[in-house]
Amino acid sequence: MNVTGSTALAMENAALRAESEKLRAALSEAYEVYAGSDGFIPETAAEGYQQQLIKQMVKIISAALEK
C-alpha cells in the first residue's frame, strides 16, 4: 500500500471513529432522558403502550452502549 492509500485509510478511519463517537453520545443522551423520566405514570392505554415502546427502545440503546 502506498502513502496516499495509507493516508486515505487513516482519514476514513478517523471519520468513522468521529461518527461512532457522535452516535454513542446521542444514544447516551437518549438513555439519560429516559432515566430522568422514572416518575412518569401512564394514565391511559395509549400512554401505557407508548411507555412499553420506549422501554423496548431503551433496551436496544442499553445493549448498544453496553450499560
Protein Blocks (a to p, Z undefined) as FASTA:
>chain_A
ZZklmmmmmmmmmmmmmmmmmmmmmmmmmmmmmmmmmmpccfbfklmmmmmmmmmmmmmm
mmmnoZZ
